[in-house]
Amino acid sequence: MKVKLKSSAGLTKEVKIGFSWTTFFFGFFPALFRGDLKWAIIMLIVELVLGSFTLGIGAWVSGVVFSFVYNKIYIKELIEKGYTPADDQAQSQLEKSQILSPTAFSD
């Protein structure tokens, strides 16, 4: 499911909640293309370190783990930067996914 987040400057981003298939197939590149350099570097370093000690298996395992958590991390960082849910449906989906608390942006 996708939800829309809006910034105070009027920018809108559509973000996916849940498993990140792009991270699963392409590793750190989706974070890099989203401009999320911090997490792209973290993913790359973790995959390189774990992969070097386990003949590549550790990189695959960390890629699967990041696939489950990256979208949630990305949404939380957008919220920390000032983005808010664009509508009530986005608010309820973020609450349902336990990304936001029920009273986070209520008026």
N, C-alpha and C positions, 0 to 999 in steps of 0.2 A: 504494500500500500504506500502511496505517495501522499505527502502533505506539503502545503505551501507555508513558507516562513517569510515574513516581511521585515525589513529594517526600518528604522525611523527616517532614513533618507529616501524611502520609497522603493528600494530594491526588493525584488521577490525571488526567492529560490525555492524550487521544488525538490524535495529530498525524499528518499525512500526509507521506510522504516523496515527493519528486519534484516534478513540475510543479504549480504552483498555479493551477488554473483560476479560482479566486475572485479572485486578484490579477490575472489576465489580463483578466477581464471588469469588475472593479470597482476596479482601481487600488489606492490606499492604504487603502480602507475595510476590507478584511479585517484588516490590521494594527491599525487603529484599534479595531475590534470585539473583537480578541483582547487588547486592553489594551497593545499593543506601540507606545506613543506615539512612542518614539524613531524606529523605522523608518517609522511612518506619516508623521511630519514629514519625514524624509529623502526618502521616495518623493514626497511632495507637492512639496517644493522642487525636486527633480530634474525632475519632470514639468513644473512651471511654468516653470522656467528653460529647459529644452530645448524645450518647446512654444512658448514666446514667440519664440524665435529661428528656429524652423523651421515656423511656421504650423501647429503641432499635430503634425507628423510625429515630432518628437523625443520628445514625450510618449508617443506610441504605441510607439516603439522602446524607450524606457526601461521602459515597462510590460511589454513582452515579455521584456526582460532580467530584470526583477524577478520575473516569473512563473517563470523557471527557477531562481532562487536564493533566493527568499524563504523557502520552507519549510525549507531547510537552515539559513539564518540564524536562523530562529525556534527550531528544535530546538537549535542550539548555544547560544543565549542561555538557553533553559530549563535546559540542562545546566550552564551557568555559574551559574545561580541555585540549583543543588542537586538538580535532577531527575535520576533515574537510570532506565535501562530497567526496565520492570515485570517482564519475564520474559526467558528465554533467547532466545525468538524475536525479541523487540524488540532485544535486544543484537546478535544476528547480522545482522538487517536493517540496523541502524545501522552496523555494521562493513562490511557489503557495500556500502552506499551511501557509504562513506568519510567518515561523519560522526564516528564514534568510531574510536579505534585499537583493535586486537584485545585489548590488555591494560588498557583504560581502567577497567573495573569488575569484572574477574575477581577472585574471592575466593582 
